[in-house]
Amino acid sequence: MNFEGIETTDWLTSGMTPEELATEKALAVISAEICIRRIELGWDQKRFAKEMGVSQAMVSKWESMDYNFTIGTLIKVCYKLGLEFNPEIKKRDAPADGDDGDKAEDVHSPESNADSSKLARIFKKKRRT
């Protein structure tokens, strides 16, 4: 299939904030991974629901991006499906719009001694400002 000359458009995402776009993307990835793994295991939604102790309608919600998961639910789902749940939180390159630009000290850098006393000093400093 040749896609040369095709224009892209943002009509689907126009008006969405970066946070809303990130949420939708995360839910799409999570839902797809759950559905793919369930199918790999040879389970239909009814069987997976029974394994999880929920209704088939709930499994359908999970797989259709119509459910905002709690961490606990995600861990249970992943455990049952034999998937690893490993959330990653890291700094973005730029602060969000409206952010004053202050960045917290990086306590995870190799140069820092990220011990509890340093963390305590950082939090005390932040509370005073």
Secondary structure, 3 states (H helix, E strand, C coil): CCCCCCCCCCCCCCCCCHHHHHHHHHHHHHHHHHHHHHHHCCCCHHHHHHHHCCCHHHHHHHHCCCCCCCHHHHHHHHHHHCCCCCCCCCCCCCCCCCCCCCCCCCCCCCCCCCCHHHHHHHHHHHHHC
